[in-house]
Amino acid sequence: MRAVAVIPLLGLIAWPSMGLAAASQQLGCGPTPTTLENPPEMARVDGPFQSIELEARQDGDRLCFVDRDNSDRPGIAPTIRIRRGEILRVRLFNRINDASVLRKTTPPGHDTNFPGVAAIPGYFDVVPGSYHEPTGKTNLHFHGLQVRPVPCGPGVAPGDDVVTTYFVPEGQPSPRGACQSAYEILVPDDHPAGLYWYHTHYHGESEAQTLLGLSGAIVVENADDDARRQHAGTDRILIVRDHPVPKPESVATAKRATIDPPTNVDRSEPALAAPPTVGADSGFATRLPQCAFGKCINTAAQVQCSAPADREQETFLSVNGVAIRDTGYPAGSVPEIDVAAGREELWRLVNASAETYIRLHLAEIDNGGSIVRSIPIEVVGLDGAPFADEMGRPKGQASADPIMVPSGGRIEFNVRLDPPAAQHRVVLRTEAVDAGCAGDLMPARDLVAVRVDAPPSDESRGQGSVPPRTTRQAVDDMLSGNAPVRQRTFAFTEYQRAKNSKTDFYITEVSRPGVTIEPYPMDGRPSSVVEVEPNSVEEWTILNFTHEIHDFHIHQLHFRVLESDDKFFEGRMLDTINVPVALPDANWSPDDPVTPGKVLLLMRFHQNIAGEFVFHCHILGHEDKGMMGLIRVVDPGAQRAPASVPRPEHQH
């Protein structure tokens, strides 16, 4: 059973600053790392309460998290290790002092004459979005943790809430509604032990703040981690981030073209031909996949394919702060690590990118960079959820194939290596990702070069290896019993913004009668809120009616994957999953049948996550521009507000 407890309001009690020495030093992010090593770690103390003073610091065009109580490499975000049943207290200091850097990272776009998506009888209406002027306000999301989304308020310390909780930059007036309390995160006694992460999640500014560096790792530990330390087993933390590729101003402002065979069509002019009529006599239209919801989705007006020559690499990558070399960023490098032959290590990798997928692959390559052989890894967890059999006993899965890790996703795996052949080397790399004909280029890149050394002569082969996991996992068979399962269908769509060159992004519950395709607003709540009962089980179908991949993520819980185009993930518990592009992957005429990309998910809304939280595309530029929805798990102990009572608005 999940523990439900009242969290002591420690965040409201005055407590001494632990970082006076650090605060008195020059407020920078320190030098950029050139060698690969684990991030520094938050100091732990005996007892159930763990605390950290975390500063969001700006250093010119860089943002970084600084642990005020740790002088080890300030500017490298600390890894937070927390145990089940403990309370994590995070006091956040916002020292973002120049919001123009955020605006430069996510500019507003230029004016156009595009009137917007026309209203058509029988089709979903499409509401345009608007530009959010960056403010420098920020907050934290504890990605993947199954904890309550308590909003900050008078006498209340915030939990994992991104709907209303925010912190203004220091030195600015603090308006009514701004938070001034520390986060209090109670990790349930039965929480899955594994890899999670934290990052800022202030709507409209998530992409820029994450691209500029505001993210770090969280590890929820159990007895298996104690055994690993006792055996001197290696636990590597690898944080992959993405950053904007530097571009000359003339290139950055150039208009992108699209391709619509047999003639080219400018991206600012989506197809405006009249779609087929929907009605009693329109049998053809109602048979189209995009018309399976009582109304049709206007697929012809979706953002169109880019010409192959115009698709661009928008980001370069870093691993633990070390910039990775590729064609878009030749100034980078491929950092090296040393491993002992025959010794098994645990590697934990979080894709903390704002925009970029990776397809993780361990391989032996020759001098020319060609893959000689794939090296199998043993995957022991995804998105913090350990792999286990039907009885909850730990059970890894070997794989030599590339594994998709979308932005926000995590993977934990065991590695045991033998020395490669002469003139060969071992690399951990990302293979190229096909993001669809409207998506950005995501090329193959070597992330880490691995030197395989012979073990010391006084050490037997395999000594110091990771011991087997023995802790059983809680098993939630969501299909057992007689509880009804509600089914919902959501659709990803994207349309050019009215009077602007930017794109608006949407996720819409198309199975709900009378719904409108509208972006998550910059102020206030959306008009459509998904409301569920505590401990209920629901089946969600996520459809992608666009020309690019999207990355579905829901806060506060893990879902079980029932169907996916990637069979490796079926049956697994995740909190983030890729939704493939719609087919055919070419521009559509109004009467073309469009087969959406699809995943089918099963999820339980436990009572201990009662409150309001969000689900969205974890390509954060899409989330910032509207591809997010709001969900409310009803608290049975709270009195529901009458429908006539206005809801408080977002402070965005």
C-alpha positions, 0 to 999 in steps of 0.5 A: 500500500502507498503511504499517505502522510501529512508533511511537516511544514519545515519550509515555513520555519526559519533555518540557517543558511548552509552556504554563506561561504559559497554565497560570498564568492563570485556568483558564476557557473565556474569553468566548463568541464573538459573531463567526464566524471560523476556530478557532485552529490548533495550531502546527506545526514542521518535521519529522515530529513534531507535538505539542500539549498539550490541556487538557479544562477546566471553567468552571462548566457549560461544558467546553472544549478549550484549547491550552496553547501558544496564547494565541489565544482560549483555550477555542476548540478548536484545529484540528489540521493534520497531514500524511500520514506525520507523527506527531501527539502529543497530551498530554491534561490532564483538568481536569473538576472537577465531574461533577455537571454531566455528571449534570445534562446526562444525568440517570438518569431516574425509577423505574417499575414497568415489568418489562422486555421479557418473554422469548417463545419464538422471539424474541430475548431482551432484556437491560436496561441500567443507568445510568452515574454520571458520573465526569469521566473522559475520553479522545480519539477521532480520528474518521475517522482510519484509524489503529491503536487501540493501548490505553494500557499500561505502556510503550505510548503510546495510539493511537486507542483508546476501549475501555480508554484513559481519563484521570482528572481531575487531583487525583484518585487514579489507579487501576491502568489509568488512562492517563498517556501522550501519544497517538501517532497515526501518519497513514499515507502514503496516508491520505485528505486531508480533514476529520476531528475529535476529541472525547471518547469515554468510554462513558457520558459521551460525550453530556454531554462533547460537548454541553458543548463537548469537540470540535475539527477535524482537517485531514489535508493534502497538496499541494493544501493547499499550492497553496491557500495559495500562491494565497491561497485561503480555507479556512473551518472551520465546526464545528457543535455542539449544546447542551441547550435550557434548560428550567424544572425542571418541564418537564425532569421532565415525563413524555412521552406517546405516541400509539397510535391510536385511544387514547393510551398512556403511553410508560412502558407499551410494548405488551405484547400477545403477539406471534405464535408462531414455530415450525414451524407459524407460517408467518405469523410467519416471513414477517414482516420482523422474523422473518427471522433464525431468531428474531423481533425484538419490534417491538411492545415498541419505544419508541413514537411520541410524540404530535406535540404532545409532541415537543420540540426538545432542542438548539440549535446553535452555529457556531464557538462562536456560538450560533444563533438559533431558536425553542428558543433565541431569545437566539442570532444568525445570524453573518455572513461576507464573501465576494468575488463570483466568488471560489471558496472552500473550506468545510469543515463538521463536524457535531460535534453529539452528537444533532442532524442537519443538512440543509445547504443554501445558498440565497438568501432574501427578506426574509420568509425564504422561499427564492427559489432554491437555490445549487449547491455543488461537493462535493469530499469527505465524511467526509474522503474526497475525491471522485474518479473510478475512476482516483483523479483528483479530481472534485467533484459539484455539488448544489443540494439539501439534503445530510444531514450526520448527527452526526459527519459532515463535508462539504467543498465549494467555493462561488462566489457572485454578489451576490443580488438587491436585498432578498435575502440568502444563507444557509447553513442546515439544513433541518428533519430528520424524525427519526421519530415517536419522534425529537426535533424538528430544525427548520430554522435559518439557520446563517450569513448571507453578505454577497457583496461586490464584489472590490477594484478592483485585483483581477480577478474570481476572483483568490484562488480555490481552485485545482483539486485535482490529487492522485490518491487511492488506489483500493481496489476492494474487489470485485475479486479472488477474496477471499471477502466475508463478509456480516453483518446488524446491527439497531438496536432500542430498549426502555424500561429495566426499572424506569426511565423511560429507554430502552436502545439496542441494535445486534445482529448478528442474523445470528449464531446464538444472539445476545442483544439486549444493550447494550454494558456499562458495565463489561467487554466485551460477550459478543458480539464481531465478529472479522475477519481483517486485509485481509478484506472484509465486507458489512454490512447495517444495519437500523433496527427503531425509530421514529427515525433512527440514525446508524451510525459505525465507528471506524478505517475508511471503508466504501463505501455500496452501498445507501442511501435517499439516492442522493447517498451511494451509491458514496461512502466514508464513516465515518458514515451515516444509517439511516432509520426503520422503516415504517410510521412509526406504532406497531405491533401484535404482528402488524404487518409492520415494514419496517426502514430499511436501508443496505448497506455494504462495508468492508475491515479493513486490517492497519494497524488491527489491534486492538479498536475499536467501531461504534455509533450516533453519536447519542451519547445512544444510544451511551452507553445501549448502542447500540455493538458491539466489533470485533476485527481479529486481529493476525497477529503477536500470539499469540491468548489462550486462550478461558479467559484472562479479558479485561481489563475496561473501566475505566468 
